[in-house]
Amino acid sequence: MPLHPHLASNLHLLDGMTSIEAALADPQQAPRLAQFMSVGEAAPCPEVLTRDLEAPGPHGPVRVRVYTPVEGDGSPARPGLVWVHGGGFRMGNLDDAPIDGLVREFCVRADAVVVSVDYRLAVDGVAYPVPHDDVVAALRWVRANADAVGIDPTRLSAGGDSAGGNLVAGAALRVRDEDAWTPAALLLVYPVLHPVVPPLSPGLAAAAATLPDLLRFLPSDVAEMNRNYLGGPETTADGYAMPGLAVLDGLPPTLVVNAEYDDLRASGEAFVASLALAGVDVRQVCAPGMLHGFLMLPDSIEPAGRTRQLLADTICDARSAAPSAVALEQAVG
């Protein structure tokens, strides 16, 4: 379908911008970029209880923020989610309003305890495996301390968006291999999972070609992002760094959410196909008319609200169990 009318009508706000990262750092461009991805006044963030804690990790403590529903004190153990934010492996933190607001929504919609991970970013010489190790450490810590934070350990899922989807998938592979367990479910939202994005389908190529370069993940953009994360060429990547290269057998039921107008959809689609071939219970959903990053849009943009509810429902329904079947669902529209 066409690009969502709200997004299409606001493309002019991006005039003169050359990259998202540069625009965020520019005091004149940053407000226009924020306006592009907003609709009217921002809705108030849901009220939840928060605690900032630290998980021990091989590179030092990893800061985590635990979000609990207001009625959480003394309540029975709830479903849980370890959430890993995106940002090209080098942007984002727990205090970013869109990241904090999204996690609060998951907490309230799913009536779940959500743990957001403040992994070390790939800046100032930091590179793989440091961000990956931080996420692994946080995931292990949450499982080991599930009772203390109010999570039913059999209902602990893990998810992330964009680069966060990469990191959480890699962490699930690590605990599968080294600890002989996996989260109850994986939730991967427009993830980047391959060192080089697989070829775009004709339909995706046509959709992406209608966008300004600022909103695309061109091959040169993906190469630069991944080299920065890896600390070297793409050929150095292993399956933990780029889960699209990994053996995927034994991963838990997985939900992959893609955006129709997103070059990285090719990575998500290829990963879904590999999961299905490996016998993993996998579901794929493509949000019509949406761009990369659409999860941060308000409920008035219907695909965004519907996707957040789908993720919340998946958190609620997840249980640790062996996959019962291979289920591949493609829902475009």
Secondary structure, DSSP 8 states (H G I E B T S, - for coil): ----HHHHHTGGGGTT---HHHHHH-TTHHHHHHHHT--SS------EEEEEEEE--TTS-EEEEEEEEGGGTT---EEEEEEE--STTTS--TT-HHHHHHHHHHHHHHT-EEEEEE---S-TT--TTHHHHHHHHHHHHHHHTHHHHTEEEEEEEEEEETHHHHHHHHHHHHHHHHHS---S-EEEES---SSS-----HHHHHHHTTS-GGG---HHHHHHHHHHHHTS-GGG--TTTSGGGS--TT---EEEEEEEE-TTHHHHHHHHHHHHHTT--EEEEEEEEEETTGGGS-TTSHHHHHHHHHHHHHHHH------------EEE-
